[in-house]
């Protein structure tokens, strides 16, 4: 095997001018000039050498906002101007296309996006393309009722999330998919199409901050046989994601993802033993002063021998997009390697990075790390 079979990885980002997308764009520009700012924070920095240098990324994408990436960075206010301004020229060179109109038929959107994908990949020869879905939380849907993609085209009408068009376009173009959003795009018909096209899919809902530490803590409590009677989680977030999640219809799938992961790790619903119903509560509140600097509070009530109660508190003051961007950089390298290794359909070994573990994935922290090691062996073979 040659030291490097690729020049690097090309990220094709849906929602490139959002908080995570614009932060990601700055990271891609910075990593080539000042790798010490980004590279030490990547889990794949010393892995997958045949995918090119771990600092070799290219970026392109789509967005509905009619502004430049520099204006998007200013509006999102994740990074101060002094951080991104040195990379202004590189930001200007990132190709961004207008997102398809929401009123277009799904098949029309897919055909248009597939043409865009082909144009992007032609512009960056030697770079392995990966689609990254960073679109905001949408309304939960029931597209799983359609047995095939053709049936979705014919019968879904206006119920289709924009995400589905990007995912189907990537699959039909032979491009792997990372679903970092909370939206359910990995429905059976889409997974079947991905298998038929030889394309891997990873997702759903990036596990960036609170949920990551929640999984760690839940695994520790379970390992010590300490029974959890209740778990209260509060998120306060002031960016566009936080505002979008104030719509109950948009928050429903996000809250489901955050709730299910705890019960999967513990093996039971907190509170069922004493109250006959779940005492696991998850709330998200939009609080503008926080901006992208999310704050998360967890209150955990548990018991030990003799049934005696105990409690702990966890307070995370994180930066949502700063935590998310390096995960995306890692994921696209993993997915490019998975495509090269012949993986198709869901890639459960990447559950470590997501709130929603799909495809029969491991749910505990230890098992998810072990699955990553197995995936690396498979990709290296």
Steps between C-alpha positions, in 0.01 A plus 500: 500500500625848416563739789204704379238397247313832516585867517258541790128527569245731340212598730173588329300681765125559503453810718854631459422852628355386832687510830671164456548537123670840519717385792593194295592723206738700717653181639563367149671826401701512822619139506722540193664821624501442877444127556585530869167680551291208372695177448568413868123490560424238233458135601608389152818710488717186518264266316395423142821625337391366158225768497766768463639737761268545801524871424394459134137612477305684234155646547196589289131514571156654487295745701180702480662817640601756236811616687871421487666258739672798663163663562370170633790479746432853614128428544551166678756654739650162588850629421623852559609683186860485614482119476353467150621820329849361422330236283266737316655431158461126547140542611426698184632214286263237646235425236144533631186441296148613574285231661212365288165674538278342763211507255677275247398136470729257683627338179578844356702586810689170488590541133619857556707408807651197327620730220650733762677208668650388171618855432659529845680167475630588152641824641699309767650194328669249728296604804253243637155667526272465804164671548444658844145587604504801733143614435298612804250281682181457301161348563486125568365308202359158414693431180582150627158397375626518141661171393728649233659828400285508187193476723629801696542694177146418397307524826676708763377835375603797715588291806860441396779665696761686297757260647356208303577668167868553592537146631340339194704717263821394676403133496418508130833674436683228697596737784499394871267684739553636851169599660608735780149645530223364726280430199421139412631447148611137548159350427487144356440608140797739509727241663397245238588746222836569667580128509403465134728791409789380720485804730547512880288721731587612856276679749279635661545820708857586594587423864692817579470605865239424763395166354862387468563553870156361583588170332830485690331566833215256435748226412693568822185481713392177333846346545479573875143355520367836623135524405386826338159621621490823302701714260418862420683670212475867403669668201512875453622609158484835324596426139275433201480132596363593841242735348391237248451245778245722672252371243367182668460330162869561421617399848311168513756283318794673672351433844425140407863444397629652826254296709543161336879492532491509882249217526700296250816534710333436837283218368188645660300823530592697815205518738311195381590303814351753744250698299382268226597756235815665372661770714744597227432860397677691222435869434652745250455874546600780266696759696650764266781624731668158481542504121697192393637461855250237612450426867369162610385391845440143613350387829531125565319325784619148576501248783740257664462216748201515738337713228655815644484799262794699367528774240756672280515813283684556173539843339652527152588837352591406146527654155262307279662550161856480637417155636320395182744606225786257585251213521391578144862508383556157656177358362567592138838326514340192655227495236736546207703207638183294553396556137846392385473186717169401341261591785142562385182607676515593868841506668419414865868506599485883496232517772760660730441829318118504510212525745293250302682170456371341178535161338531293816786715629657468843367751753755497784807723487742208528327294232485797263874561533562130436281522188713789370810285539334220305398743225858624475624144459243435229586821315873427524471144368 
